[in-house]
Amino acid sequence: MQNAQQFASSPSRLQRLKYRLQGDVWQYFLMALPALVIYIIFSIYPVISGLQVAMTDMLVVGTSYHFVGLANITDLLFGGGPNSAKFYEALMWTAIYWLGNWVMIFLLGFIPALILYEKIKFKYAFLVVVFLPYVISNLALGFLMRMILDPTIGPLNWLLLQSGIIAKPITFLGEGWPASLTMILLTGWKFAGFNAAIFLAGLVAVPTDTIESAKVDGANYFQTLFRIMLPQMWPTIITASVITFTGTWRLFDIPVALAGSTAGGIKSLDVLAVVFYRWAFSTVGFGYASAMMAIVGLILFFGSLIQVAVLQRTSVEY
């Protein structure tokens, strides 16, 4: 305390510290400048360019077009035509996948992280199973699972039939809920390792003295987990929730690998990014497709803010 008062009372030291901080700011800025330039070129500029295209009737990139303002957006939201109906259908299925994937981050993310956090036997073998799909590309994993789940030549159905568990093949990628549940489980398994790493970092950050105090007071394992550890992990839960939200609404490669991107694909796997791809390279046009993604961008922005605001209200500090 005395040293702090002496430091504060010394103008020369405060002045030297001020000059040093000013120099450090410019050094930090120069170090971050290359990454900032790359971010502006490959992230900010495409967003601005996409918003400009969304206000035109452009059919193909590089062709002539006319400015139409917000006509594309209003037609999608309130037009009531086939394109508007397709947009709301894709919006519904994407929202379903988001809710399913949000549940999966706890089932296939938090539980594996808890197993790795505790001293449990064979946890390193379990670690391989959890992290293996994350190192495989999304397209490769999607094509592989498409062959495995095939009702005629797929090894999974053959194994279930030979063991007598089922009497006839299961159409895992059938229209409607079978395909949607299959993709939710697949994406949950795919990103289980990433989510487990996030939750494991949150578990390690929980102060051990609060855990030990709860055990001394007679709390059992589950009481300690739900009343001590989880409330202190809200920042981690917020991070995992926002990443899952933004990632699900941009999902493209896995549904394309499972069902294809043509109009004959499975409709329940037609998420918003797949519909954008189909519209952008068809007679619907690039401008109309960009208008849909502009709406999705607003959903992502305000949805992320709402999630952070809601979850932060329940944050607990010890």
Secondary structure, 3 states (H helix, E strand, C coil): CHHHHHHHCCHHHHHHHHHHHHHHHHHHHHHHHHHHHHHHHHHHHHHHHHHHHHCECCCCCCCCCCECCCHHHHHHHHCCCHHHHHHHHHHHHHHHHHHHHHHHHHHHHHHHHHHHHCCCCCHHHHHHHHHCHHHCCHHHHHHHHHHHCCCCCCHHHHHHHHCCCCCCCCCCCCCCHHHHHHHHHHHHHHCHHHHHHHHHHHHHHCCHHHHHHHHHCCCCHHHHHHHHHHHHHHHHHHHHHHHHHHHHCCCCHHHHHHHCCCCCCCHHHCCHHHHHHHHHCCCCCHHHHHHHHHHHHHHHHHHHHHHHHHHHHCCCCC
